[in-house]
């Protein structure tokens, strides 16, 4: 009798499950779909709508008082104005040069820093150096610019005091255009060295220690272990970050440049971001600023697609 009751209850449960399963997926998972609605609305209103508006006003003579609906269409006028501007090649050159200097000097520095710190065996020293190297990342850009102005001051700056003690003339570095690229690259290196190394520290911890043991058995010293075990172990991280960096080749953090440059250094300091800041924000030409932003996005997309294809061709790591 008990066995019959058990079989009957199982049959009822199976029937009820089959009845539920016969419903459409939308009905079955409707509560879960409803949970997705609030974040969807949020992203549509606050994320996608501004992007669509920015893309739209790139092709309009946007007037903030008339709004998008009443502003006249301008077609490719703002793109043509940017490409035909007397400043186009200057800002493009400066942007590319600063980013190339970043790739050559700033990008490898955290890798070397992580590799050297990885060789330190005292945990206390390693943690102290890591903590100190992180600190510049949390210093605001305004403070960094103020420090640079003081450090490079022709009268009381440490750099000029050192030059004076060595018998050289004092130099007003921030008024000489030939020094700006080096100044910006040095500040960027100091500010990002420790923070950028965090990803490489994480990648180093993921390398199997047995690989080092096997290399040691084969007679490999620390240098060869670094070449044949450590670097291949963090190579995927390096490639991914390099691809992302290439995608940003036409973008430079213009906030620091705005705080440091002046008309005397425009020839080397003026980048796309600062030019757009003057034309788009100070002159209230929002359509022009949106058009240049669209140009930067499209150019960055092309660069990252090309770089990703090269990465897929010559390595096993890529973004997609």
RODO-2510 file (C-alpha; in nm, 4 decimals, decimal comma):
residues 320
     n   res          X          Y          Z
     1     x     0,0000     0,0000     0,0000
     2     x     0,2843     0,2368     0,0900
     3     x     0,4556     0,1581    -0,2382
     4     x     0,1370     0,2403    -0,4300
     5     x     0,1037     0,5750    -0,2471
     6     x     0,4660     0,6604    -0,3258
     7     x     0,4233     0,5733    -0,6922
     8     x     0,1019     0,7765    -0,7074
     9     x     0,2647     1,0840    -0,5509
    10     x     0,5590     1,0600    -0,7906
    11     x     0,3209     1,0364    -1,0847
    12     x     0,1329     1,3452    -0,9649
    13     x     0,4578     1,5395    -0,9228
    14     x     0,5786     1,4314    -1,2670
    15     x     0,2489     1,5387    -1,4196
    16     x     0,2652     1,8757    -1,2515
    17     x     0,6238     1,9253    -1,3656
    18     x     0,5345     1,8330    -1,7222
    19     x     0,2424     2,0749    -1,7096
    20     x     0,4726     2,3545    -1,5943
    21     x     0,7339     2,2642    -1,8525
    22     x     0,4724     2,2807    -2,1279
    23     x     0,4446     2,6556    -2,0673
    24     x     0,6446     2,8998    -2,2794
    25     x     0,9873     3,0046    -2,1467
    26     x     0,8635     3,3631    -2,1206
    27     x     0,5837     3,2595    -1,8824
    28     x     0,8049     3,0294    -1,6816
    29     x     1,0828     3,2858    -1,6312
    30     x     0,8700     3,5999    -1,6287
    31     x     0,9753     3,7026    -1,2716
    32     x     1,3409     3,6891    -1,3737
    33     x     1,2750     3,8946    -1,6855
    34     x     1,0952     4,1546    -1,4734
    35     x     1,4045     4,1838    -1,2521
    36     x     1,5998     4,2777    -1,5637
    37     x     1,3672     4,5651    -1,6554
    38     x     1,4934     4,8357    -1,4070
    39     x     1,8639     4,8082    -1,5054
    40     x     1,7621     4,7960    -1,8731
    41     x     1,5676     5,1204    -1,8373
    42     x     1,8597     5,2773    -1,6488
    43     x     2,1098     5,1930    -1,9227
    44     x     1,8768     5,3055    -2,1995
    45     x     1,8168     5,6455    -2,0386
    46     x     2,1532     5,7261    -1,8832
    47     x     2,3975     5,5319    -2,1041
    48     x     2,2674     5,4776    -2,4565
    49     x     2,0523     5,7896    -2,4955
    50     x     2,3462     6,0310    -2,4318
    51     x     2,5585     5,8397    -2,6844
    52     x     2,2859     5,8608    -2,9483
    53     x     2,2419     6,2335    -2,8774
    54     x     2,6170     6,2952    -2,9056
    55     x     2,6314     6,1087    -3,2366
    56     x     2,3326     6,3033    -3,3627
    57     x     2,4610     6,6509    -3,2825
    58     x     2,7882     6,5664    -3,4601
    59     x     2,5956     6,6159    -3,7831
    60     x     2,4034     6,9249    -3,6686
    61     x     2,4629     7,2902    -3,5894
    62     x     2,3459     7,2249    -3,2394
    63     x     2,2021     7,5147    -3,0450
    64     x     2,1603     7,4543    -2,6745
    65     x     1,8571     7,6857    -2,6626
    66     x     1,6780     7,5254    -2,9588
    67     x     1,7563     7,1665    -2,8635
    68     x     1,8145     6,8692    -3,0905
    69     x     1,4740     6,8767    -3,2575
    70     x     1,4952     7,2415    -3,3682
    71     x     1,8687     7,2652    -3,4474
    72     x     1,9540     7,2586    -3,8213
    73     x     2,1413     6,9720    -3,9850
    74     x     2,4984     7,0402    -4,0970
    75     x     2,6054     6,7064    -4,2466
    76     x     2,9825     6,6555    -4,2434
    77     x     3,0592     7,0234    -4,1857
    78     x     3,2263     6,9797    -3,8461
    79     x     3,4369     6,6841    -3,9604
    80     x     3,5566     6,8863    -4,2606
    81     x     3,6310     7,1853    -4,0372
    82     x     3,8446     6,9649    -3,8139
    83     x     4,0350     6,7980    -4,0974
    84     x     4,0956     7,1302    -4,2761
    85     x     4,1930     7,3170    -3,9619
    86     x     4,5437     7,4634    -3,9559
    87     x     4,5874     7,2932    -3,6193
    88     x     4,4826     6,9434    -3,7325
    89     x     4,8258     6,8040    -3,8155
    90     x     4,9806     6,9674    -3,5093
    91     x     4,7357     6,8197    -3,2600
    92     x     4,7394     6,4824    -3,4385
    93     x     5,1198     6,4700    -3,4326
    94     x     5,1402     6,5676    -3,0655
    95     x     4,8748     6,3137    -2,9676
    96     x     5,0492     6,0311    -3,1530
    97     x     5,3967     6,1244    -3,0271
    98     x     5,2860     6,1409    -2,6638
    99     x     5,1127     5,8035    -2,6949
   100     x     5,4149     5,6497    -2,8686
   101     x     5,6387     5,7771    -2,5886
   102     x     5,3930     5,6233    -2,3454
   103     x     5,4154     5,2855    -2,5183
   104     x     5,7966     5,2977    -2,5411
   105     x     5,8753     5,4223    -2,1897
   106     x     5,5687     5,4155    -1,9639
   107     x     5,4118     5,0870    -2,0728
   108     x     5,7198     4,8612    -2,0148
   109     x     5,8117     5,0274    -1,6837
   110     x     5,5469     4,8491    -1,4679
   111     x     5,6502     4,5170    -1,6238
   112     x     6,0148     4,5701    -1,5302
   113     x     5,9133     4,6985    -1,1872
   114     x     5,6986     4,3890    -1,1211
   115     x     5,9753     4,1560    -1,2415
   116     x     6,2379     4,3210    -1,0200
   117     x     6,0121     4,3304    -0,7162
   118     x     5,9257     3,9659    -0,7762
   119     x     6,2900     3,8802    -0,7131
   120     x     6,2816     4,0389    -0,3659
   121     x     6,2595     3,7625    -0,1082
   122     x     6,1826     3,9726     0,2018
   123     x     5,8060     4,0090     0,2222
   124     x     5,8260     4,3210     0,4400
   125     x     6,0425     4,5083     0,1910
   126     x     5,8261     4,3956    -0,0988
   127     x     5,5021     4,5132     0,0650
   128     x     5,6573     4,8465     0,1646
   129     x     5,7859     4,9191    -0,1849
   130     x     5,4521     4,8191    -0,3366
   131     x     5,2590     5,0476    -0,1022
   132     x     5,4871     5,3436    -0,1704
   133     x     5,4627     5,2892    -0,5461
   134     x     5,0800     5,2953    -0,5315
   135     x     5,0600     5,6349    -0,3595
   136     x     5,1109     5,8628    -0,6649
   137     x     4,8040     5,7117    -0,8297
   138     x     4,5831     5,8613    -0,5580
   139     x     4,7280     6,2117    -0,5911
   140     x     4,4881     6,4376    -0,7811
   141     x     4,5905     6,5782    -1,1184
   142     x     4,5774     6,9348    -0,9850
   143     x     4,8224     6,8479    -0,7067
   144     x     5,0503     6,6693    -0,9536
   145     x     5,0528     6,9754    -1,1813
   146     x     5,1291     7,2030    -0,8847
   147     x     5,4165     6,9749    -0,7826
   148     x     5,5538     6,9815    -1,1378
   149     x     5,5351     7,3624    -1,1553
   150     x     5,7186     7,3932    -0,8225
   151     x     5,9754     7,1271    -0,9077
   152     x     6,0534     7,2883    -1,2455
   153     x     6,0366     7,6501    -1,1298
   154     x     6,3269     7,8556    -1,2722
   155     x     6,3841     8,0324    -0,9391
   156     x     6,3230     7,7819    -0,6577
   157     x     6,2735     7,4548    -0,8429
   158     x     6,4840     7,1566    -0,7405
   159     x     6,5793     7,0794    -1,1007
   160     x     6,7084     7,4315    -1,1661
   161     x     6,8876     7,4453    -0,8321
   162     x     7,0683     7,1280    -0,9329
   163     x     7,1562     7,2747    -1,2727
   164     x     7,2876     7,5910    -1,1039
   165     x     7,5095     7,3902    -0,8691
   166     x     7,6497     7,2060    -1,1715
   167     x     7,7315     7,5367    -1,3405
   168     x     7,4536     7,5434    -1,5982
   169     x     7,2039     7,8201    -1,6658
   170     x     6,8567     7,7985    -1,5225
   171     x     6,5847     7,6885    -1,7652
   172     x     6,2163     7,7722    -1,7579
   173     x     6,1119     7,4208    -1,8611
   174     x     5,7392     7,4927    -1,8794
   175     x     5,7929     7,7741    -2,1299
   176     x     6,0211     7,5773    -2,3615
   177     x     5,8211     7,3569    -2,6045
   178     x     6,1050     7,1073    -2,6616
   179     x     6,0819     6,9850    -2,3008
   180     x     5,7073     6,9297    -2,2804
   181     x     5,6943     6,5731    -2,4168
   182     x     5,9617     6,4606    -2,1705
   183     x     5,7881     6,6382    -1,8795
   184     x     5,4498     6,4836    -1,9550
   185     x     5,5978     6,1352    -2,0042
   186     x     5,7948     6,1597    -1,6788
   187     x     5,4882     6,2667    -1,4805
   188     x     5,2774     5,9922    -1,6372
   189     x     5,5449     5,7339    -1,5529
   190     x     5,5703     5,8481    -1,1908
   191     x     5,1931     5,8535    -1,1433
   192     x     5,1094     5,5165    -1,3023
   193     x     5,4131     5,2960    -1,2332
   194     x     5,3003     5,1237    -0,9146
   195     x     4,9286     5,1100    -0,9902
   196     x     4,9783     4,9616    -1,3385
   197     x     5,2096     4,6969    -1,1932
   198     x     4,9239     4,5459    -0,9892
   199     x     4,7996     4,3455    -1,2874
   200     x     5,1474     4,2067    -1,3483
   201     x     5,1844     4,1135    -0,9814
   202     x     4,8573     3,9211    -1,0114
   203     x     4,9778     3,7504    -1,3297
   204     x     5,3046     3,6516    -1,1609
   205     x     5,1194     3,4817    -0,8764
   206     x     4,9336     3,2694    -1,1327
   207     x     5,2497     3,1091    -1,2726
   208     x     5,2883     2,7481    -1,1650
   209     x     5,5823     2,7173    -0,9230
   210     x     5,6591     2,3716    -1,0631
   211     x     5,7790     2,5388    -1,3825
   212     x     6,0497     2,7188    -1,1841
   213     x     6,1451     2,3925    -1,0123
   214     x     6,1757     2,2177    -1,3478
   215     x     6,3835     2,5030    -1,4893
   216     x     6,6069     2,4940    -1,1820
   217     x     6,6608     2,1213    -1,2267
   218     x     6,7589     2,1850    -1,5879
   219     x     7,0250     2,4279    -1,4660
   220     x     6,8503     2,7550    -1,5531
   221     x     6,9529     3,0523    -1,3421
   222     x     6,7283     3,3407    -1,2361
   223     x     6,7828     3,5268    -1,5632
   224     x     6,6917     3,2290    -1,7820
   225     x     6,3956     3,1484    -1,5587
   226     x     6,2730     3,5020    -1,6137
   227     x     6,3146     3,4717    -1,9898
   228     x     6,1668     3,1248    -2,0344
   229     x     5,9142     3,0979    -1,7496
   230     x     5,8171     3,4371    -1,6086
   231     x     5,7819     3,6388    -1,9278
   232     x     5,5840     3,3695    -2,1156
   233     x     5,3643     3,3385    -1,8061
   234     x     5,2658     3,7060    -1,8074
   235     x     5,2721     3,7445    -2,1873
   236     x     4,8896     3,7183    -2,2248
   237     x     4,8426     4,0026    -1,9758
   238     x     5,1019     4,2154    -2,1567
   239     x     4,9392     4,1560    -2,4965
   240     x     4,5877     4,2368    -2,3757
   241     x     4,6986     4,5620    -2,2083
   242     x     4,9038     4,6585    -2,5135
   243     x     4,6023     4,6070    -2,7397
   244     x     4,3918     4,8289    -2,5158
   245     x     4,6669     5,0901    -2,5176
   246     x     4,6811     5,0876    -2,8978
   247     x     4,3057     5,1441    -2,9069
   248     x     4,3621     5,4694    -2,7144
   249     x     4,6331     5,6029    -2,9455
   250     x     4,4293     5,9119    -3,0324
   251     x     4,3363     5,9945    -2,6747
   252     x     4,5551     6,1651    -2,4168
   253     x     4,4610     6,2654    -2,0629
   254     x     4,4218     6,6326    -2,1437
   255     x     4,3498     6,7442    -1,7848
   256     x     4,7185     6,7485    -1,6914
   257     x     4,8110     6,9171    -2,0195
   258     x     4,5528     7,1933    -1,9660
   259     x     4,7091     7,2628    -1,6265
   260     x     5,0657     7,2699    -1,7601
   261     x     5,0606     7,4114    -2,1116
   262     x     5,0533     7,7725    -2,2289
   263     x     5,0615     7,9500    -2,5674
   264     x     5,4413     7,9174    -2,5783
   265     x     5,4207     7,5362    -2,5668
   266     x     5,1153     7,4846    -2,7885
   267     x     5,3418     7,3641    -3,0687
   268     x     5,4260     7,0457    -2,8740
   269     x     5,1646     7,0376    -2,5975
   270     x     4,8410     7,0953    -2,7882
   271     x     4,6675     6,7591    -2,8421
   272     x     4,3274     6,6625    -2,9800
   273     x     4,1706     6,6715    -2,6338
   274     x     4,2925     7,0241    -2,5506
   275     x     4,1973     7,1551    -2,8938
   276     x     3,8466     7,0147    -2,8538
   277     x     3,8326     7,1613    -2,5039
   278     x     3,8998     7,5096    -2,6407
   279     x     3,6700     7,4777    -2,9416
   280     x     3,3954     7,2694    -2,7892
   281     x     3,3755     7,3827    -2,4269
   282     x     3,5209     7,7329    -2,4101
   283     x     3,3631     7,8386    -2,7414
   284     x     3,0456     7,6312    -2,6782
   285     x     3,0766     7,4531    -3,0138
   286     x     2,9296     7,1258    -2,8910
   287     x     2,8702     6,9815    -3,2373
   288     x     3,2369     7,0227    -3,3247
   289     x     3,3440     6,8520    -3,0009
   290     x     3,1055     6,5609    -3,0669
   291     x     3,2326     6,5240    -3,4234
   292     x     3,5948     6,5022    -3,3071
   293     x     3,4931     6,2546    -3,0375
   294     x     3,3261     6,0381    -3,3017
   295     x     3,6405     6,0570    -3,5158
   296     x     3,8548     5,9450    -3,2209
   297     x     3,6206     5,6545    -3,1457
   298     x     3,6149     5,5303    -3,5053
   299     x     3,9931     5,5644    -3,5412
   300     x     4,0443     5,3817    -3,2107
   301     x     3,8122     5,1024    -3,3248
   302     x     4,0074     5,0614    -3,6485
   303     x     4,3392     5,0562    -3,4638
   304     x     4,2276     4,7976    -3,2112
   305     x     4,0804     4,5726    -3,4833
   306     x     4,4074     4,5814    -3,6783
   307     x     4,6153     4,5252    -3,3641
   308     x     4,3907     4,2379    -3,2559
   309     x     4,4279     4,0666    -3,5936
   310     x     4,8055     4,0968    -3,5704
   311     x     4,7943     3,9557    -3,2173
   312     x     4,5868     3,6597    -3,3337
   313     x     4,8284     3,6013    -3,6216
   314     x     5,1517     3,6104    -3,4232
   315     x     5,0397     3,4914    -3,0776
   316     x     4,7780     3,2832    -2,9026
   317     x     4,6289     3,5786    -2,7136
   318     x     4,3790     3,8333    -2,8422
   319     x     4,0763     4,0305    -2,7300
   320     x     3,8429     3,8228    -2,9426
***
